[in-house]
Amino acid sequence: MNRRGWTRALLTAVALLSTSLMARAAEEGGSPAEQPVGTAFKWIHFVILAGVAYWLFSKYLPPIFRRNADNISAAITKATAAKAEADKQLQNAAAKLANLEKEIAEFRAIAQREASSEIERLRMITKSDVEKIGTAAKAEIEAAERAARVELKALAAKLAVDGAESLLARQMTPSVQEALISQFVQSLQGRPN
């Protein structure tokens, strides 16, 4: 027999017992509450009310309790999943933090290597630029030296011409000029034309 059958049987027995007790109390007369049957009736009444309350609670409360239990179970499942995800993120963060020092050391080493190579590259460029500037300066000095020599030769030639001219002007007197012209004329006469 299932629970429903037991509940019906109990309710039927209580109803029959209460009816028989009420009938007996009516036959004996007097106040039923004052007689031992009245006390029994009170107990029967209590059992009936308790049975009705049990039946109502067993019918309506289990779905409510089950729904609450399902909600609590779902909340526990979500909380467990959230905790697992949080633990996973915590482990990832801890692993990243542990590797952070290593990564920083690697970045420093890479930066130092790059800085060293950049310094060496700049030294090479500077050395190359110094050589180019030296070569250009030599070429410029040589060009300036040649220009100065040409200018010096021109100046020397001009000074020589000016000096010769002034010397000639001092030595050329009218008598010297006549002597030179007559020598020139005599030299022309002796030549065959």
C-alpha positions as CSV (number, residue, x, y, z in Angstrom):
1,M,0.0,0.0,0.0
2,N,1.3,3.4,-0.8
3,R,1.3,6.6,1.2
4,R,-2.1,7.8,-0.2
5,G,-3.7,4.5,0.8
6,W,-2.4,4.7,4.3
7,T,-3.6,8.3,4.6
8,R,-7.2,7.4,3.4
9,A,-7.3,4.4,5.7
10,L,-6.2,6.6,8.7
11,L,-8.7,9.3,7.9
12,T,-11.5,6.8,7.5
13,A,-10.6,5.1,10.9
14,V,-10.5,8.5,12.6
15,A,-13.9,9.5,11.1
16,L,-15.5,6.2,12.2
17,L,-14.0,6.4,15.7
18,S,-15.1,10.0,16.2
19,T,-18.6,9.2,15.0
20,S,-18.9,6.3,17.4
21,L,-17.6,8.3,20.3
22,M,-20.0,11.1,19.6
23,A,-22.9,8.7,19.5
24,R,-21.9,7.1,22.8
25,A,-21.5,10.5,24.4
26,A,-25.0,11.4,23.3
27,E,-26.4,8.2,24.8
28,E,-24.8,8.7,28.2
29,G,-25.9,12.3,28.5
30,G,-24.1,15.3,30.1
31,S,-21.4,17.5,28.7
32,P,-19.1,15.5,26.4
33,A,-16.1,17.6,27.4
34,E,-16.5,16.5,31.0
35,Q,-16.6,12.8,30.3
36,P,-13.6,10.6,29.4
37,V,-15.2,10.3,26.1
38,G,-14.8,14.1,25.6
39,T,-11.1,13.8,26.2
40,A,-10.9,11.0,23.7
41,F,-12.9,13.2,21.3
42,K,-10.4,16.0,21.8
43,W,-7.6,13.6,20.9
44,I,-9.5,12.4,17.9
45,H,-10.2,15.9,16.8
46,F,-6.5,16.7,17.2
47,V,-5.6,13.6,15.1
48,I,-8.0,14.6,12.4
49,L,-6.6,18.1,12.2
50,A,-3.1,16.8,12.3
51,G,-4.0,14.3,9.5
52,V,-5.5,17.1,7.4
53,A,-2.5,19.3,8.0
54,Y,-0.2,16.4,7.1
55,W,-2.2,15.7,3.9
56,L,-2.2,19.4,2.9
57,F,1.5,19.8,3.7
58,S,2.4,16.5,1.9
59,K,0.4,17.6,-1.2
60,Y,1.5,21.2,-1.6
61,L,4.8,21.6,0.2
62,P,7.0,19.0,-1.6
63,P,6.8,20.7,-5.0
64,I,7.7,24.0,-3.2
65,F,10.6,22.3,-1.4
66,R,11.6,20.5,-4.6
67,R,11.6,23.8,-6.5
68,N,13.7,25.5,-3.7
69,A,16.0,22.5,-3.6
70,D,16.4,22.7,-7.4
71,N,17.1,26.5,-7.2
72,I,19.6,25.9,-4.4
73,S,21.2,23.1,-6.4
74,A,21.4,25.2,-9.5
75,A,22.9,28.1,-7.5
76,I,25.5,25.7,-6.0
77,T,26.3,24.4,-9.4
78,K,26.7,27.9,-10.8
79,A,28.8,28.9,-7.7
80,T,31.0,25.8,-8.2
81,A,31.5,26.6,-11.9
82,A,32.3,30.3,-11.0
83,K,34.7,29.2,-8.3
84,A,36.4,26.8,-10.8
85,E,36.7,29.6,-13.4
86,A,38.0,32.0,-10.7
87,D,40.6,29.3,-9.6
88,K,41.6,28.8,-13.2
89,Q,42.1,32.6,-13.7
90,L,44.0,32.8,-10.4
91,Q,46.3,30.0,-11.6
92,N,46.8,31.7,-14.9
93,A,47.6,35.0,-13.2
94,A,50.0,33.3,-10.8
95,A,51.7,31.6,-13.7
96,K,52.0,34.9,-15.6
97,L,53.3,36.6,-12.5
98,A,55.9,33.8,-12.0
99,N,57.0,34.2,-15.7
100,L,56.9,38.0,-15.4
101,E,60.4,38.2,-13.9
102,K,61.8,35.9,-16.6
103,E,60.1,38.0,-19.3
104,I,61.5,41.2,-17.8
105,A,65.0,39.7,-17.8
106,E,64.6,38.6,-21.4
107,F,63.3,42.1,-22.4
108,R,66.3,43.7,-20.7
109,A,68.7,41.4,-22.4
110,I,67.1,42.1,-25.8
111,A,67.1,45.8,-25.1
112,Q,70.8,45.7,-24.1
113,R,71.7,43.7,-27.2
114,E,69.7,46.1,-29.4
115,A,71.3,49.2,-27.7
116,S,74.8,47.7,-28.2
117,S,74.1,47.0,-31.8
118,E,72.7,50.5,-32.3
119,I,75.7,52.0,-30.6
120,E,78.0,50.0,-32.8
121,R,76.0,51.0,-35.9
122,L,76.2,54.7,-34.9
123,R,80.0,54.3,-34.3
124,M,80.4,52.8,-37.8
125,I,78.2,55.6,-39.4
126,T,80.2,58.2,-37.5
127,K,83.5,56.7,-38.5
128,S,82.3,56.6,-42.1
129,D,81.1,60.2,-41.9
130,V,84.4,61.3,-40.4
131,E,86.3,59.6,-43.3
132,K,84.0,61.2,-45.8
133,I,84.4,64.6,-44.2
134,G,88.2,64.1,-44.1
135,T,88.3,63.1,-47.8
136,A,86.1,66.0,-48.7
137,A,88.3,68.4,-46.6
138,K,91.4,67.1,-48.4
139,A,89.8,67.6,-51.8
140,E,88.7,71.1,-50.8
141,I,92.2,71.9,-49.5
142,E,93.8,70.6,-52.7
143,A,91.3,72.6,-54.8
144,A,92.0,75.7,-52.7
145,E,95.8,75.1,-53.0
146,R,95.5,74.8,-56.8
147,A,93.4,78.0,-57.0
148,A,95.9,79.8,-54.7
149,R,98.8,78.6,-56.9
150,V,97.1,79.8,-60.1
151,E,96.2,83.0,-58.4
152,L,99.8,83.4,-57.1
153,K,101.2,82.7,-60.6
154,A,98.8,85.2,-62.1
155,L,99.8,87.7,-59.4
156,A,103.5,87.0,-59.9
157,A,103.1,87.4,-63.7
158,K,101.3,90.7,-63.2
159,L,103.9,91.9,-60.8
160,A,106.6,90.8,-63.2
161,V,104.9,92.6,-66.0
162,D,104.3,95.7,-63.9
163,G,107.9,95.6,-62.6
164,A,109.3,95.2,-66.1
165,E,107.1,97.9,-67.4
166,S,108.2,100.3,-64.7
167,L,111.8,99.3,-65.2
168,L,111.4,99.8,-68.9
169,A,109.7,103.1,-68.4
170,R,112.6,104.2,-66.3
171,Q,115.3,103.0,-68.7
172,M,113.6,104.2,-71.8
173,T,114.8,107.6,-72.5
174,P,114.3,109.3,-75.8
175,S,117.9,108.6,-76.8
176,V,117.5,104.9,-76.0
177,Q,114.3,104.8,-78.0
178,E,116.1,106.3,-81.0
179,A,118.9,103.8,-80.8
180,L,116.5,100.9,-80.6
181,I,114.5,102.1,-83.6
182,S,117.6,102.6,-85.7
183,Q,118.8,99.2,-84.8
184,F,115.5,97.7,-85.8
185,V,115.5,99.6,-89.1
186,Q,119.0,98.4,-89.9
187,S,118.1,94.8,-89.1
188,L,115.2,95.1,-91.5
189,Q,117.4,96.5,-94.3
190,G,119.8,93.6,-94.2
191,R,117.1,91.1,-94.7
192,P,115.9,90.0,-98.1
193,N,112.3,90.4,-98.7
